[in-house]
Amino acid sequence: MSERHEPPRWNLATRIVFRFLFCYLALYILPALAYRGDFLRGLYDDFWDAAVVWADEAVVHLPYELTFDERGPSNAPYGWVQFLCSVILAGAATVIWSVLDRRRPHYARLHPWLRFAVRYRLATTMIWYGAIKIIPSQMIAPPPLQVIQRRIGDIFPNLLLWWTVGASPPFETATGLAEMLGGALLLLPRTTLLGALISTANMLLVFLINMCYDVPVKLPSLHLLVMALILVAPDWRRLADVFVFNRRAEPSPVPPLFQRKWLDRVPHLLLLLIGLYSIKSGLATAGERYERFHPPRPPLYGLWSVEDFVRDGKDVPLYTEPDRWRLVMFPTPGSLRVERMAGSWKTYELGLDMEKKRMTLGPSQAAFSFHRPEKDVLLLDGQLDGRRVRAKLRKVPLLRRTT
């Protein structure tokens, strides 16, 4: 019978950090199980609602109104207060644990279970976000036509980021493949380090983007980055030997969850099955999102610039009359929006007959015949507010490619 070797003693700082991370991640990961049932979910939400309200009134005094529709670590005021409460609770639990268990030399048996829980949470999250980028349904372009009516200075940086990334579906797909790869590699013990390194690179970029573009998911991305670093941390010496000191690194053993080999394989097999199901369901959901965000478009969909506008036989040049049409938008079936030179937008109910080449605006405000001599040109001729109007519209490209 082979002799079992006692793992080396951990130093005090390592033990304290492990206790804190274990307590905090227990608060972050385990509550997901409470959402499997309405009863447990209700108890969990009631606890945090009471804790967050008390902390805000007694300690934080946020100048914002707390809302309860964004529970969990988020950029909402509720999320920041809950994050603070979680840190305090984890810190208090760490102090108590350190006092009661101060003689324990290490947590070599508990550490593999913490890594397993982190692998599960990080892998499923990376797979989900990877799936909705592989099938471009997270960042979408061109943006909704209604955005065109807003000045660029009025658009939040995170929306500009969203539409910039969405402007190149191949790039979005490439980033999704990188996230999916990192998550998939976390499903197997032998490839966990590689998956954690890829996930660290992905989440570092995501976290920086969220911070710099004010994307309202800073805390969730920070948690994912920290979890990836937790999986990398035990191998930092080996990584330094290879990449910094150009020294040979010995293989790193995979710490078992159970002593019996056949039993130890069961949790890893379950995680693999969950991961494969997550890939399948994530891609299916991404496909549904893609179809929902790309509904059927009306025949004249797009933004059109009004190059010529003739009223009662007289040409109305640009910038001469406040009610002269400047832009025409066909955003959704049955709707038409017009921007006038004064800068205001007016929405009309649109009746469109493509066979007869006729359109009506509202019950009786306008009726036009139209034809398209060119693909990007639309000519209107008819009555608007009781006056004869002819207009030449040219389609504005929403995404222009360089040649």
N, C-alpha and C positions, 0 to 999 in steps of 0.2 A: 504494500500500500504506500503510495507516494506521500511524502511529507508536505504539508501545506505551509507556505511561507507567509508570515505576517506582513502586510503592506507597511511601508515606511510611515513614520509619524508625520502628520501634517503640522505645519507651523500654525501659530495662533491666528495670524491674519487670514490664512487660507480657510481655517475652520470657521471663523466669524463671517467671512464673505460667503462661504457656502451656505451657512445657516440663513443669512439674509436673503440670498438668491432663492433658496428653496422656499422660504416663507412667502416671498413676494410672488414668485411664479406660481405657487399654489393658489394664491388669491387671483392670479391672472388666468391660469389655465383651467383649473378644476371647476370653477363656476360654470364653464360651458356645459358641464353635465347637468347642472340645475335647469338648463333651458330645454331638457328633454321632456319635462312635465310641467303643466300649468301650476301645480301646487308648489313645487320647489322653486319655480321661477318667480312666483308671487312672493314667497318668503325672502328670496334673495334680493329682489328689487325693493321690497319694503325695508329691508335692513339698510341697503345703501342709500335709499331716499332719506331715511331718518339720519344716517351718519353724515351725508353730504349737507343736508339742510342745517344740522347742528354745527358742523365745522364752518360753514359759511357765515352763520350768524354769530358764532362765538370767536372765531379766529380770523378767517379770511376777509370777510366784509367786501365781497366782490361788488363793483358798481354795475353789474349786469344781473338781469333776472334769470334765475335758474329755471331751466326747462328739463323735463324728464323724458324727452324723446330721443336723447343721445346718451344713453347710459354706457359705461365702459370708457376706457381711455380714449378720449377724443379731444378735439380743439374747442368743443363747446364748454361754457363755464362749468357745467356739471362734470364734464370729463376731467378738467384740471383739478377740481376739488376732490373728486374721487381718486385721482392719481395721488394727490397729497395724502389723503387718508390711507391709501394702500401702503405708501412708503412708511407712514407712521406706525401702522399696525404691524407691518413686517419688521420694522426696527424694534418695536416693543417685544414681539415674539422672539426676535433674535437675542435680545438681552436676557429674557427668561430662559430660553433654551441654553444659552451660554453658561448661565449660572447653574442650572440643574444638570447639565451634561458636560461640565468643564473638564472632567477626567478622560473623556473619550479621545483617543489619539488620532482618529481619522474617521471618515465616512465612506470607506471604500465600498461598502455594500449598498449604501443609499445613493451614491453618486451615479451609478449606471441607470437607476430608475429616473433620476432627474434628467439625465441625458435622453432617455427614452421618451419622456413626456415632452421635452423640448423638441426632439426630432418630430414627434407627431404633430405638434402645433405648427412648427415652422414649415414642415413639408406640405401639409394640407393647405396652408395659406399661400405658399409660393406656387403651388400647383394651380390654385384657384386664380390668382392674379395672372399667372402665365397663360392660362387658358383663355381669359377674356382679352388678352393681347394677341395671342396666336391667331384667333379669329377676331379681327379688330373691332371690338365692341366696348372698349373702355374709353379710349380717346377717339373721337369721331370727327371726320372732316369730309366735305366742307361743313362749316358750322351751320346751325339753323339759320335760315334766311332772316329771321327776325333780328339776329345779331347785327346784320348789316346796317340797320338803322341807328346803331349806337356809335358814338365817337370812340376811337381806339383808346383815348385817355380815360374813358368811363368804364372800360372793360378791366376786370380784375386780372392780375398777372397769372393766377392759376388757370383761368379760362383761356388766356392766350397760349399758355403752355399746352393745355389740352388740345386745342385746335392745331397748334404747330406740330405736335407729335402725330395727331390724327391725319395731318396733311400728307403723311407718307406711310400708308398701310404696311409696306414692306419693312420699314424701320420698326414700327410698332410690333409686327410679328416677330422680328428678330429679338427684340427685348423680351417678348413673351417666351420665346424658345429658351432664352438664357434663364429666366425665372423658373420655367418648367423643368429644365435640366437640373438646376440646383435642388429643387424640391424632390424630384424623382430619385436623385442620388442619395438623399437623406433616408430613403426607405430601407436601405440595406446597411447593415453594420459596417461592412468592409469599405463602403464608399461614402461613409458619413463625413469624413474629413474633407474629401473633395467637394461634396455637396455643400458643406458648411462654408468652404472658401468661396465657392461660386455665389452662394447666397449672401455672404458678407459683402462681396463686391457689388452685387445687385442692390442690396439694401442700403449700402453706403451712398450709392448714387441716388437712390430713391429718397433717402432721408435728406440729402443735401438739396435736391430739387424741391422737396416739400418745404424746407426751411427758406430757401431763396426765392421761391415763387409763391410763398404763402398758401400752399395747398393745405386744406383743413384736415389732414390726417398725419400730423407731425408725431403725435404720441404713438399711434399704432406702428408707424414705420420705425420709430426709435426702439420699440419693444422687439420688433423682428430683427433689427440689427444687433441688439444685445443678445438675443437668443442664438443667432448665428455665431457671435463671438464666444459665447459660452461653449459651444461645441468645438470651436477651434482652440480654445485656451489650453486644454491639456497637452496639446501637441506643439506648443509654441517653441519649445527648445529644439525639437526635431526639425521644425520648419526653419529656425534660425541656423541650425547646423548646415542644412542643405542650401538655403538661398543666400545666407550672409557669410558664413564661415567656410563654405565649400568643404564641409566634412561629411563623412558617411553617417547616415542615421539608421539606427536599428528599427526593425518592424515594431509597430505599436500593437500590443495585444488588445483585443476587444473584451472589456470587462463583462463577465456574464451576469445576467439577471437572476438566474437560478443555478444551483450547483449541478443539477442533472442536465446533461447535454440535450436530451430530447425535449425536456421541459423548457429549457432556455430558448429553443427555437420557436416556440409557440407565439410569444409576443411579437417577435420580429416578423413572423409569417402573417400575423393579424395586421400589423402595420403595413406590410406590403400589399395585402388585399385591400385595406382601406385606401391606400395611396392609388392603386390601380382604379378603384371605384371613383376616387376623387378626380382622376384624370378624365375618365369617361363622362361623369356627370358635369364636370367643369366645362368640357368642350361642348356638351349638349346645351348647357345653359348659355354659353357664349354664342352659339348659333342662334338661339332664341332671341338673345339680346340684339344680335346683329340685325335680324329681321325686324325687330320692334323699332330699332333706331333708324332703319332704312325702309320706311313704309313706301307703298306705291305713290309715285309723284304725279301731279296733274300734268296734262300734255304740254303746257307752256311753262312748266316749273322753271324758276330761276329769277334772277335780278336783271332788269332791262333798263338801260339808260335812254331817256327821251331826247333824241338828237334834234328832231324837228317837231314843233307844236304850232299848228295853224288853227286859229279860231275865227269863224265867220270870214274866211278868206284872207285874213291878215296873219302874217307870221309873227309869232311871239318869241323873241329871242330869249336865251338864258338870262337870268338875273334881272329881268325887266318888270315882271308882274309877280306878286306874292303867291297867286293861286296857279301859276303855270306849273305843269307837271315836270318833275326833275327825274324821278326814278319810279319804276313800276315793278312790283314784286308779286309773283304767283307762288305763295308759300305752301298752301295746302289746297286740296280739292274744294271748290266752292268758295274760295276767298281770293281777294285781290287787294293789295295795299299800294297806296300812291303817296310818294313824298312830294310835297309842293315846295316851291322856291323859298317860302317862308320858313321851311325846316320842319313843318308839322307833317304827320302821317295821318292818312285817312283810310279806313278799311271799308271795303264794299263787299256785299254778298255777290258772288259771281255765278252767273249762269253761262255755261259754255257748250256750244254745239259745234263739234269739230267737223261734222259732215257739211253743214250749211255755212261754216265759217262765220258764225255770229256769236257775240257775247253780250250779255246784259249785266249792268251794275246796279244792284239794289232793285227795289220794286219798279221804279220808273225813272231813275236818275240818269241812266245812260244806256244807249244801245249802239253797238258798233258791228260793222262787218270787218273782217280782217283777212289778211293773207300774208304768206311768208315767201317773198321772192328769193330770199337766201335763208340758209339754215339759221343764221344769227340775226336776222332782220325780221321785224314784225310791223306791218302797216295797219293802222286803225283808221276807220272812216265812219263817222256817225254823229249822234247827238249826245251832248253832255250838258245837263242843267238847261235844256232848251236852246242850246247854241250849237252850231255846226262845228265839229272838231275833226281835224285830221292830224295824225301823229305818226312819227317814225321812231320805232324803238329798236335798239341794238342790245343784244344779250351781253351781259358782263361776265367774263370768265371768273368763276369762284376760285379755281386753282389753275394757275398758269405754269406750264413746264418750260424750262429753257431748252433750246435746241442745241 
